[in-house]
Amino acid sequence: MTLVFFSITALVITTLLFLFYRKMALQMQYLEIQAGKKPSPLKSFLSFDWSDTKARALRAEAFLLFPMLFALQIEEDEPEALKAIKYKIKRSHIGIYFCLIIFITLGILSERILPA
């Protein structure tokens, strides 16, 4: 039973980290499209020259673009590409919330599965 518990916990943590990475990469794509550049692929979010301060600042701005505790405003006059990215970010937020709920529930259930 404990092996199943730890496997589910590891799966939830991995999914949570993947969703955060996807959210950050989508926000980076949003900034690139908004600036009129061609969007980079999602997998290239962390692979860049770390000594380049401009690239680091751009990624920091992308990281802080859409906070999770605020509603994501999707406006009608935006281009379709930006709306599609916002919908994907919104789904990532819902997935992150869902993973956090499962993680808290697993923490509560750990008292029964792993007695002190």
matplotlib code that plots the C-alpha trace (Angstrom):
import matplotlib.pyplot as plt

x = [0.0, 2.8, 4.4, 1.2, 0.9, 4.5, 3.9, 0.8, 2.5, 5.5, 3.1, 1.2, 4.5, 5.8, 2.6, 2.6, 6.1, 5.3, 2.2, 4.3, 6.9, 4.1, 2.6, 5.9, 6.7, 3.2, 3.6, 7.0, 5.3, 2.6, 5.2, 7.0, 3.8, 2.8, 6.2, 5.8, 8.4, 8.1, 7.2, 9.9, 8.9, 7.7, 10.7, 13.2, 12.1, 15.0, 17.7, 19.2, 22.3, 22.1, 24.8, 22.5, 20.8, 18.2, 17.1, 16.9, 14.8, 12.4, 12.0, 11.4, 8.8, 7.2, 7.2, 5.3, 2.9, -0.3, -0.6, -2.5, -4.7, -6.2, -8.7, -7.3, -9.0, -9.6, -10.6, -12.5, -10.2, -7.0, -5.6, -6.6, -3.1, -3.0, -6.5, -5.5, -2.4, -4.5, -7.0, -4.0, -2.7, -6.1, -6.3, -2.8, -4.0, -7.0, -4.6, -2.3, -5.2, -6.4, -2.9, -2.6, -6.0, -4.8, -1.5, -3.2, -5.6, -2.6, -1.0, -4.1, -4.3, -0.7, -1.7, -3.7, -1.3, 2.0, 1.3, 3.8]
y = [0.0, 2.4, 1.8, 2.7, 5.8, 7.0, 6.2, 8.4, 11.1, 11.1, 11.2, 14.2, 16.1, 15.3, 16.4, 19.6, 20.4, 19.7, 21.9, 24.8, 24.4, 24.4, 27.5, 29.3, 28.3, 29.3, 32.7, 33.1, 32.3, 34.9, 37.6, 36.6, 36.7, 40.0, 41.5, 40.3, 37.6, 34.0, 31.9, 29.4, 25.8, 25.0, 22.7, 25.5, 27.6, 26.7, 26.2, 29.6, 31.5, 32.2, 34.9, 37.0, 39.4, 40.4, 36.8, 36.2, 39.4, 38.3, 34.9, 36.5, 38.8, 35.7, 33.9, 36.7, 37.5, 35.8, 35.1, 32.1, 33.7, 36.2, 35.6, 35.4, 38.1, 36.9, 39.9, 39.7, 42.1, 40.1, 38.0, 34.4, 33.1, 35.1, 33.9, 30.3, 30.6, 32.2, 29.3, 26.9, 28.8, 28.8, 25.0, 24.8, 26.8, 24.4, 21.4, 23.0, 23.6, 20.1, 18.7, 20.8, 19.5, 16.0, 16.7, 18.1, 15.2, 12.8, 14.6, 14.1, 10.4, 9.9, 9.9, 6.7, 5.0, 5.8, 5.7, 7.4]
z = [0.0, 0.8, -2.6, -4.3, -2.1, -2.9, -6.7, -6.8, -4.8, -7.2, -10.2, -8.8, -8.1, -11.6, -13.2, -11.1, -12.2, -15.8, -15.7, -14.2, -16.9, -19.6, -18.1, -18.1, -21.7, -22.9, -21.3, -23.0, -26.3, -25.5, -25.0, -28.2, -30.3, -28.6, -29.6, -33.2, -33.1, -34.2, -31.1, -29.9, -29.1, -25.6, -24.9, -25.4, -22.4, -20.2, -22.9, -23.4, -22.6, -18.9, -19.1, -21.4, -19.0, -21.6, -22.1, -18.4, -17.9, -20.6, -19.0, -15.6, -17.2, -18.8, -15.4, -13.7, -16.6, -15.5, -11.8, -10.8, -8.2, -10.6, -13.4, -16.9, -19.0, -22.6, -24.7, -28.0, -29.9, -29.4, -32.2, -32.3, -31.6, -28.3, -27.3, -28.0, -25.7, -23.0, -23.2, -22.8, -19.9, -18.3, -18.6, -17.1, -14.1, -13.7, -13.9, -11.3, -8.9, -9.4, -8.6, -5.5, -4.3, -4.8, -3.2, -0.1, 0.0, -0.2, 2.7, 4.8, 3.8, 4.7, 8.4, 7.8, 5.4, 7.2, 10.9, 13.1]

ax = plt.figure().add_subplot(projection="3d")
ax.plot(x, y, z, "-o")
ax.set_aspect("equal")
plt.show()
